[in-house]
């Protein structure tokens, strides 16, 4: 009998197989980036890959740089000599040499059985080798994948980058369409118009199935007061939705046609064997083993710089790299730098529009020594069943301690909460039931469970 878990793994396998097929279309376009890297080995992984036998097997952790590019006519060197007609900036599909709209370092770790992605905001202030101080998204435009890898490695405590993937925004949209769209919750109405780029965004709040074009709109929207950080949060929301989405047979049958369309929008130096190893590993990685971080930092002020930057926080970067990417540093000690309850910043976001839920939770945490607990400026726009405890700053240990105190909820490692917090708690129905339980039922939340 086929179990529910087996069906789930099969669905994930097919999803990653589709991405594999699309990546394979770009082979030949990329040259070897780090020739001394040997992260893979051959082996029999029939169980992980179902009917595929004798494929490559991941034998050690591997770090892959993923660059999502958008190329406008204004990005090209000759743009200043040839003004766009009627003031329009054309989006050049199939080009990969523009600025990076999305930058992620993804670690596949067979030792811990985890997949960890670190999102780097495109406005991050960095020193680009032989260029100088700039926004990190310029590295791909100036020197392609190699310069981008050097810049990212320097930023992240000299982390080793084993391989890269570059994908044009048009290719990503085609992937979404091939999947039949992606179901995602849109937390607010999103409307924006930029005639110069032919960029028109008009998305309504609520659960929706987005096609490729609308998924790109969802990720590129910046009018939420958070600028590029809001984009990172929506990228992570979309990644989570894709990881949970099931794939139907009709979609899998489209792979051959999809290859012909997508291959012109992708460049990678991964071999087919290496991709098979990643597919086999990813298809057997549980959802709770997917970890999504964001580069620690802060917004710059107008007094500091003329341009708006995301200014990196070196101390916390070292801490994250040591904990999640195994980059040793004499300055990084997660044990010493984990905030104590008195200094941990907690934001509580209500999804139920019930003020008493926030009040009882705040009091409970205060009784346990948490002195910096504040309500979010806005409620979450959709009621949720299970409380989410979001390790916003990457501190899973602190989030786990909060969950122990609450006695309900699920800890997730991602950056979709309040950016000023270390932990964001999104209240669900389970907390309301616990905190309002009658005397003869479950115990109300008045202390440690």
FIGU-300852 format. One line per 8 residues: number of its first residue (from 1); their letters; for each residue x, y, z of C-alpha. Coordinates in steps of 0.25 Angstrom, whole numbers, m for minus. Layout:
REM residues N
NUM	A	X:Y:Z ~ ...
//
This chain:
REM residues 449
1	XXXXXXXX	0:0:0 ~ 5:14:m4 ~ 6:22:9 ~ 3:37:10 ~ 18:40:12 ~ 21:32:0 ~ 12:40:m8 ~ 17:53:m3
9	XXXXXXXX	32:49:m6 ~ 27:45:m20 ~ 21:58:m22 ~ 33:65:m18 ~ 42:56:m26 ~ 34:60:m39 ~ 35:75:m35 ~ 50:75:m34
17	XXXXXXXX	51:66:m46 ~ 44:77:m54 ~ 54:87:m49 ~ 65:78:m53 ~ 60:76:m67 ~ 60:92:m68 ~ 74:93:m62 ~ 79:83:m72
25	XXXXXXXX	75:92:m83 ~ 85:102:m80 ~ 97:92:m80 ~ 108:96:m89 ~ 106:111:m86 ~ 114:111:m73 ~ 129:109:m71 ~ 135:102:m59
33	XXXXXXXX	135:112:m47 ~ 143:104:m37 ~ 150:92:m43 ~ 155:87:m30 ~ 142:85:m24 ~ 137:70:m24 ~ 124:70:m15 ~ 118:58:m22
41	XXXXXXXX	120:43:m23 ~ 113:31:m30 ~ 104:22:m23 ~ 92:14:m24 ~ 80:22:m19 ~ 68:15:m25 ~ 60:17:m13 ~ 62:32:m13
49	XXXXXXXX	60:33:m28 ~ 49:23:m30 ~ 52:15:m43 ~ 65:23:m46 ~ 77:15:m41 ~ 92:17:m41 ~ 91:32:m41 ~ 100:41:m33
57	XXXXXXXX	99:43:m19 ~ 102:55:m10 ~ 114:51:m1 ~ 117:65:5 ~ 110:78:7 ~ 110:87:m6 ~ 108:102:m7 ~ 101:107:m20
65	XXXXXXXX	99:121:m24 ~ 86:125:m30 ~ 85:138:m38 ~ 71:142:m43 ~ 74:153:m54 ~ 65:164:m60 ~ 71:171:m72 ~ 66:184:m77
73	XXXXXXXX	70:191:m89 ~ 75:202:m80 ~ 85:192:m74 ~ 93:190:m87 ~ 106:198:m89 ~ 100:205:m102 ~ 87:209:m95 ~ 92:223:m93
81	XXXXXXXX	95:225:m108 ~ 81:219:m112 ~ 70:225:m104 ~ 58:215:m104 ~ 46:218:m113 ~ 35:226:m106 ~ 43:225:m93 ~ 40:210:m91
89	XXXXXXXX	51:201:m85 ~ 50:188:m92 ~ 51:175:m84 ~ 61:166:m91 ~ 57:152:m90 ~ 68:141:m91 ~ 79:151:m86 ~ 86:147:m74
97	XXXXXXXX	96:159:m73 ~ 88:169:m65 ~ 87:172:m51 ~ 82:161:m41 ~ 68:163:m36 ~ 70:151:m27 ~ 82:145:m20 ~ 82:133:m12
105	XXXXXXXX	93:124:m6 ~ 87:110:m5 ~ 94:99:4 ~ 90:84:1 ~ 95:77:14 ~ 94:62:14 ~ 101:62:28 ~ 89:69:34
113	XXXXXXXX	79:65:24 ~ 75:80:22 ~ 74:90:11 ~ 78:104:15 ~ 76:117:6 ~ 82:130:10 ~ 75:142:2 ~ 84:154:m1
121	XXXXXXXX	76:167:m3 ~ 80:172:m17 ~ 83:186:m10 ~ 93:180:m1 ~ 105:189:0 ~ 118:182:m3 ~ 132:184:m9 ~ 132:178:m23
129	XXXXXXXX	146:173:m27 ~ 152:183:m36 ~ 140:192:m36 ~ 139:197:m22 ~ 127:201:m13 ~ 114:197:m20 ~ 101:190:m19 ~ 103:175:m20
137	XXXXXXXX	93:173:m31 ~ 103:180:m40 ~ 113:169:m39 ~ 107:160:m50 ~ 105:171:m59 ~ 120:175:m58 ~ 126:161:m57 ~ 116:150:m59
145	XXXXXXXX	115:138:m50 ~ 130:138:m46 ~ 130:152:m41 ~ 117:150:m34 ~ 122:137:m27 ~ 135:145:m22 ~ 127:156:m17 ~ 117:147:m9
153	XXXXXXXX	128:139:m4 ~ 136:151:2 ~ 123:156:8 ~ 120:143:15 ~ 132:140:22 ~ 140:134:10 ~ 130:123:9 ~ 133:113:m2
161	XXXXXXXX	123:113:m14 ~ 123:100:m22 ~ 114:103:m34 ~ 105:114:m39 ~ 92:115:m46 ~ 87:128:m54 ~ 72:129:m58 ~ 66:140:m66
169	XXXXXXXX	53:145:m60 ~ 46:140:m73 ~ 51:126:m70 ~ 45:126:m56 ~ 32:131:m61 ~ 31:119:m71 ~ 35:110:m60 ~ 23:115:m52
177	XXXXXXXX	14:113:m64 ~ 19:99:m67 ~ 15:96:m52 ~ 1:100:m55 ~ 3:113:m46 ~ 6:114:m32 ~ m4:115:m20 ~ 1:126:m11
185	XXXXXXXX	m6:135:0 ~ m4:150:m4 ~ m5:158:9 ~ m9:171:3 ~ m14:178:m9 ~ m2:181:m18 ~ m3:192:m29 ~ 8:198:m36
193	XXXXXXXX	11:204:m50 ~ 24:208:m56 ~ 22:211:m71 ~ 36:212:m74 ~ 38:197:m71 ~ 24:193:m76 ~ 23:188:m61 ~ 8:187:m57
201	XXXXXXXX	5:181:m44 ~ m9:179:m39 ~ m11:167:m30 ~ m23:166:m20 ~ m21:161:m5 ~ m24:147:m2 ~ m21:132:m6 ~ m18:132:m21
209	XXXXXXXX	m12:123:m32 ~ m2:132:m39 ~ 2:129:m53 ~ 17:132:m57 ~ 14:147:m60 ~ 7:149:m47 ~ 17:142:m39 ~ 28:151:m45
217	XXXXXXXX	19:163:m41 ~ 17:157:m27 ~ 32:157:m25 ~ 36:170:m32 ~ 26:178:m24 ~ 33:189:m15 ~ 23:198:m10 ~ 20:192:4
225	XXXXXXXX	30:201:12 ~ 41:190:12 ~ 46:192:m1 ~ 56:181:m5 ~ 54:174:8 ~ 39:172:5 ~ 43:166:m8 ~ 52:156:m1
233	XXXXXXXX	41:152:8 ~ 32:150:m4 ~ 42:141:m11 ~ 43:132:2 ~ 28:131:2 ~ 28:127:m12 ~ 39:117:m10 ~ 31:111:2
241	XXXXXXXX	19:110:m7 ~ 26:103:m18 ~ 32:93:m9 ~ 19:89:m4 ~ 12:89:m17 ~ 8:76:m23 ~ 11:73:m38 ~ 1:66:m47
249	XXXXXXXX	5:56:m58 ~ 0:66:m69 ~ 11:76:m64 ~ 22:65:m65 ~ 18:61:m79 ~ 21:76:m83 ~ 36:75:m79 ~ 42:72:m93
257	XXXXXXXX	34:84:m99 ~ 38:93:m87 ~ 53:90:m89 ~ 53:96:m102 ~ 47:109:m97 ~ 55:110:m84 ~ 69:106:m88 ~ 71:120:m94
265	XXXXXXXX	68:126:m81 ~ 78:118:m72 ~ 93:117:m70 ~ 99:107:m60 ~ 112:99:m58 ~ 105:88:m51 ~ 107:74:m59 ~ 95:65:m61
273	XXXXXXXX	100:55:m51 ~ 102:66:m40 ~ 87:71:m43 ~ 82:57:m41 ~ 89:56:m28 ~ 83:69:m23 ~ 69:64:m28 ~ 71:51:m21
281	XXXXXXXX	74:58:m8 ~ 64:69:m9 ~ 53:60:m12 ~ 55:53:1 ~ 57:65:10 ~ 45:68:19 ~ 38:82:19 ~ 43:85:33
289	XXXXXXXX	57:83:28 ~ 56:95:19 ~ 63:107:25 ~ 62:121:19 ~ 70:132:24 ~ 73:146:20 ~ 86:154:21 ~ 86:161:34
297	XXXXXXXX	87:176:33 ~ 79:190:33 ~ 74:201:24 ~ 84:212:22 ~ 80:226:25 ~ 80:238:15 ~ 90:245:24 ~ 100:233:21
305	XXXXXXXX	99:231:6 ~ 92:237:m5 ~ 88:223:m10 ~ 79:214:m2 ~ 86:202:3 ~ 84:189:11 ~ 96:191:21 ~ 102:177:25
313	XXXXXXXX	104:173:40 ~ 117:166:40 ~ 116:160:54 ~ 103:154:51 ~ 107:149:37 ~ 119:142:44 ~ 109:136:54 ~ 100:131:43
321	XXXXXXXX	111:126:34 ~ 117:118:46 ~ 104:112:50 ~ 98:108:36 ~ 109:108:26 ~ 120:102:35 ~ 129:114:32 ~ 138:115:44
329	XXXXXXXX	142:129:50 ~ 149:133:63 ~ 139:144:64 ~ 126:135:63 ~ 120:128:75 ~ 105:126:74 ~ 105:121:89 ~ 111:135:94
337	XXXXXXXX	102:143:84 ~ 89:137:86 ~ 80:148:92 ~ 75:145:106 ~ 60:146:109 ~ 62:161:114 ~ 69:165:101 ~ 61:156:91
345	XXXXXXXX	52:165:82 ~ 39:158:80 ~ 27:163:71 ~ 13:157:72 ~ 5:157:60 ~ m10:153:61 ~ m17:146:50 ~ m30:145:57
353	XXXXXXXX	m33:159:60 ~ m35:156:75 ~ m28:165:84 ~ m28:156:96 ~ m19:146:89 ~ m8:156:88 ~ m11:161:103 ~ m10:147:109
361	XXXXXXXX	3:143:101 ~ 10:156:104 ~ 7:154:119 ~ 12:140:118 ~ 25:144:112 ~ 27:155:121 ~ 25:145:133 ~ 37:137:127
369	XXXXXXXX	46:149:126 ~ 44:154:112 ~ 44:169:113 ~ 43:173:98 ~ 30:168:93 ~ 22:177:84 ~ 10:175:75 ~ 12:176:60
377	XXXXXXXX	7:189:53 ~ m3:181:45 ~ m10:168:47 ~ m8:156:37 ~ m19:156:27 ~ m23:142:28 ~ m27:133:40 ~ m17:122:42
385	XXXXXXXX	m20:109:50 ~ m6:107:55 ~ 2:118:62 ~ 15:120:54 ~ 28:124:62 ~ 37:130:52 ~ 52:130:55 ~ 53:143:47
393	XXXXXXXX	68:146:51 ~ 72:131:49 ~ 72:128:63 ~ 65:114:64 ~ 69:111:78 ~ 62:124:83 ~ 50:121:75 ~ 49:107:81
401	XXXXXXXX	50:113:95 ~ 38:122:92 ~ 30:110:86 ~ 33:102:99 ~ 27:113:107 ~ 15:115:99 ~ 12:100:98 ~ 6:102:84
409	XXXXXXXX	11:105:70 ~ 21:102:60 ~ 35:107:58 ~ 40:111:44 ~ 53:117:40 ~ 50:128:30 ~ 50:143:29 ~ 36:146:26
417	XXXXXXXX	33:152:40 ~ 35:166:45 ~ 49:170:41 ~ 52:178:54 ~ 50:165:62 ~ 58:153:66 ~ 45:144:67 ~ 32:147:61
425	XXXXXXXX	20:140:66 ~ 8:139:57 ~ m4:135:66 ~ m13:124:61 ~ m26:117:66 ~ m18:107:74 ~ m13:118:83 ~ m27:124:85
433	XXXXXXXX	m32:111:89 ~ m21:109:99 ~ m22:122:105 ~ m37:122:106 ~ m38:108:111 ~ m49:106:122 ~ m44:102:136 ~ m48:87:134
441	XXXXXXXX	m42:86:121 ~ m28:89:116 ~ m20:98:125 ~ m20:112:121 ~ m6:119:117 ~ m2:124:130 ~ 12:118:131 ~ 22:108:126
449	X	14:96:120
//
